[in-house]
Structures are given as C-alpha cells and as structure tokens.
C-alpha cells in the first residue's frame, strides 16, 4: 500500500516507528508536511498538491496533526478523505477530540465516567461555578492546553476564584473540574486501536506536581486494568468515533473517570513502558481496513 503520514516532523520517535514499521511490512509511506499542502476544492475532482506535485495514488493516510495546527491539518485530512483515501482516524473524530468542551459533552451524553466539570462565560457567577464541582481544591484548564500546559490546581476558594476571574477577564476560555485527590498524582493511559486495548501504563507526576504527563518529568510503569477501566476506555473511544486513541483516566473513589481522549497519542512512553509493538498494531489495522478508494467518509460535524 501507499500511505501518507501527515507530520511536520518525521524524526520524532512516534513517526520514525510508524515509518520503519510500515516499510518493514512492505508498504510505501510518504511523510507529508500538511502545512505545505495546498488544495483544489473542485466538485467531484478534489486535488491535493505538495511541493509542486499532485498527491495521488494513496490508499491510506495517518494523521499526526499538532494541536496548534488542527484547523489547517484537518482541512488537508478532509481533502484526502474526499479523494477516497482511508483515514486511520477520521477528520470529524479528530475535531471532536481536540475540542475539550465538546468532547466532554459527548462523553457525558454517552454515559462515560467523568470528573464533575463546570463551564461558564459569566465571571459574576464564579462562586456558584466552584460550588458545582464541590469547591476547592479545583483543577482549572485552558481549553487549548496540551501536555499538562495550561492546567492549574487551585487549593483554596480564594485562589480558585482569582484564577477563574483572571482568565475570564482576559477572555480566555477555561474548564473547572473537581480535583480527584485519591488519584495522588497518577493517571492511566490506555492505548486503543480498532476497538481493542493494545497497551496500558500508569503515569506518576514528578515530585510536587499533580500532573502526570511524561513530558513534564513524570514516570510510568505497566498497569493491570480492571474490567471497569477497560470498558470505560473502549466506550470513550467509540464515543469519539476514533480508530486509534490514547484514553487518559484517573482512578477515583467512584470508579474510573476520563480526563481526555487523545487522537494522536505518542508511542514512545507506551511502547517503552509496556514492551508492546504499538506501531505494528497501527499498521496492521490499516492493512485490515484500507482498500484503494474504499472509503468516502460520512461523518457529521
């Protein structure tokens, strides 16, 4: 097969693993910098161009679009889909997962366990907003934050109110969530591919940091998932409509709660911790599902 890998940096661990694995399986895989693509949006004859050449003859596309370039990256992804190229993750599903507020609303609608979350535009109701999530301590998140950036723990009502009002005053959208104290700075990353859990790890934040992101100095180890955790990860992935997802969960006193469903999860931490060949599972999924011009996506926004 001929596979397009949408990435701005093919040298990253995740992308090198995907490229190496695809080539070992006998596929042609082409890294494409999506920001350098341009397109002809013509009825019945959509085209994509890159470096002066037409992008054509592809059987599948693997989107690895940075959060900061979601808008244009998804425009390129949609163009591939319009051309009948099989997407490892569909553009509509990626768009859902990248919108923190929308994704939480979808997960809540489908009955997936979540931390109590509040959202508002009116800063005069901050006291009530904090009350909804059970009061301080609370976690305050920027809607645009990634990898633990833009996440604040406010331990008192006064500090939480100040932070919320400051963000509102700067016209910055935020979510306010209950703090799951019993998680003790740990979370679980579950890697799901095609309705199957292929790997899982428990991440622990650096000393003094309630965030467990490996990018911020956290550590990881293999974890045994409970039946409820497995079911939650699979249900969250289905709700988002993703084929490949990294589901981040906390172990709360009332069961597993989902913090985020990532549509472009990194491979380095999960592969090195679990010893599982996640890249192979991704390419194998494409082999089983992609056919030339098989898929015209029908997702709804």
N, C-alpha and C positions, 0 to 999 in steps of 0.2 A: 504494500500500500504506500501511497504518498501522503504524508502527514505534515500539516503546518503547525508549528509551535509558536504561538503568539507570545513573545517575550522581548523585553528591552535589553535583557542581559542573559545570554545563553550560557555564561560562565558560572552562574550561581549553581550551588550543589544540586538543587532540585531539577534544574533544567539540564545540567550535564547528565544526571542519572536517567532522565527521560530520553535524551538523545542517544546515549550509549545503549540503553535497553532496546529502543526501537531499532537501532542499526543492527544489534546482535540478532534480533528477530527477523532480519532481512528486509526491513522497511526503509524507504527513503523519508527522512524527516528534515524539514527546512525551517530553521529559526527565522521568524519574521518580526521585525520591529514594527509593531502596529501603528506607532505614531508617524511612521514614514510611509504608511499606506495611503492611497487616495482612491476614490471610487467613482464609478459611473452608475448613478442610480436611475437606470432606464427600465421602463416597464418591459418585463419578460426577457431582458438581456442584461442583468446586473453584472458589473465587472469590478474587479479589484486590481489595482496596479501598485507595483513596488519596485523602486529603483529603475523606473522606466520600462518595466516589463509587466505583462499580464500575469496575475496569479491564477493559474488554472491547472486542471488535472488532479486536484487534491481529493482524497477520499475521506479525510478526517481532519479536524482542527482541535488542537489542545489549547484552550485559553489560559494564559498565565498573566493576567492583566493586573497591573499595580492599582491599588485602591485610589491613588491620586490621579490616575488616568482612566477611571472607569467609563466616563462619558464617551470619549473617543474610541477607547478599546472595544466597548460594546457595539459601537457603530460598525467597526470593522468586523467583529464577530457576526453581527446580523447579516452583513453583506455575504460572508461565507455561507451562512445558513440559507440565504436567498438563492445562492448558487447550487444548493443541494448537497453541500459538504456536511458530513456528520459531525456534530459538536460533542466533545466529551462532556461538557456542561453547556446547556443552552443559555443564550443571552438573557432571556427573561428570568431564568432561575438565578443567574449571577446577579442581575439587577435587584432581585428581591433580597438576596443575602447581603448585598452591600449597603442596603438601606436599613440601618439598625432599628429604626422605629417600625417600619413596615414589616420587617422580618419577625419582630416580637409580636406584632399584631396577628400575623399569620400563624405563628406557633401557638399563641393563646387561643386562637379560633379553633385550631385542631387539637386542643387539649394537651399540649406538651407542657411539662412542668417548667415553670419559670420563677425567678425571684420576683417579688412584688415590685412593680415598676410604675413610675408616675411620669407624666409629661405635661407641660403647660406652657402657655405663652404669656400669661398674666403674672407678673412678679409680685403683685399685691396679694396673691394667694399662696405665698411660699410656705407659711406656717401650715396651711391645710395640705399642701403638697407633701411636706415632710411627714405629716401625720398619716397620710395614705400608706407610706412604706414602713410605718411602725416607729418613726422617729430615729434620732441619731443613736449610733453611728449609721451613716448612709454612704453609698457609693454614687458619685456624680460622674457622668460620662459624656464626653463630646460625641455628637452623632457621627462626626467624621474621624474619630480617633482610631488608630490601629496599633497592634503590638504593644498594648499597655500604655501608649501615649495618649494623653487626654483623659486619664482616669484618676479621680481624686477620692480619697477616703476622708470624710469629714466626721470627726469623732464626737462633736458636740452640736447641739441645736444651733447655737450662735454662729459657729464657724460654717455649718452647712448652709444656713440662711445667707450668710455673707457671700459664700461662693456662688450660690444659685442666683442671687440678685446681681452679682458682678457679671456673670455670664449673660444674664438677661439684659443688663444694661449695655453690654457690648453687642447685643443682638446675635448671640451665639446659641444655637440650639443644643440642649442637653437633655439627658435622661437622668432621673433619680431612682436608685434601686435600693432595696433592703440589703444590708450587709450580712452575709452568711458567715457569722463568726465561727461556727463549728467547722467550717472548711479549713480553718487555720492556715490560710495562705497556700492551699493546694487546690489544683483542679485536675480534671481528666480530659485528655484529648483522645477522641475516638475517630479513627480513620475509616470512613465508609466508602466502598466502591461497589456500585451496582447492587444495592440492597443487601450487601454483605459487609460485616465488620472484618477488616483485614489486619488491623493492629490497634493497640491502645497503650497509653502511657499516663502515668501520674506525674504532674509537674509541681514543683515546690518553689516558691518565690525565694529570692535572695534574702538573707537575714535582715529583718526590719522592714521588708516590703511585702504588702498583702497581695501584690500582683505576681502571678506565677509564670509570666512569659519567659521563655528561654532567652529571648533577645535581650532581656533585662537582667541577666545573670542568674536565672533560676536553674534548677537541676531537674532531672527526670529519671524515672525508673519504670519497669514493667508493672502493670497493674492487672488484677483479676477483676473483671466486670461482673456485677450482679445481673440477674435476669432483668430487673427494672432498668438498669443503666443501658443494657443492650437494646431493650425495647425503646427507650427514650431516644437513643442516638439514631436508630433506624426511622423512628417516627418523625423526628426533626428533619432528617434528610429528605424524606418523602414529602413533607410539608413544603419544603423549599423547592422541590422539583429537581434536585441535583442528582447527578450520577456519581460524582466524586465530592466528598465533603469531609472537613475536619470539624467535628462537633465538640465544643468545649462545654464541660459540665462541672458543677460543684456537687459535692455530697452534703445535702442539707438535712436538717432534722426531720423534714417532711418528704424526703426522697430526693432523687436526682433532679437538678434544675439546670436548664440550658442557658448559657451565657451568650453563646454566639455559634453560628453555623458558617464556617469559612469555605468559600467556593474555590479557593486556590491555596490549600494548605501546604505548608512546607514539608519536604520529605526528610531533611537531614536529621532532625531530632527524633522523629518517629522511627526511621529506619535504624539509626544507630542505637536507640534505646531498646527497641523490640526485636531487632535482628531479622525483621521481615522485609522481603523484597517488594516494597510498595510500588516502585516504578514498574516492575514486571506485572503486577496486578492491574495497573492502569492501562498498559499497552495490551494486555490480554483481553481486557474489557472492550477496547476498541476493536480488536480482531474479531470478537464475537458479535459485535453490533453494527460496525460500519460496513457499508457497501457503497460502491460508486453510485452517486446520485440517488441514494436510497431515501434520504431524509429531507423533506421540506417541513421545517418545524411549524407547529401550530400553537405555540404558546401564546397566552394572553397576558397583556401587561398588568 
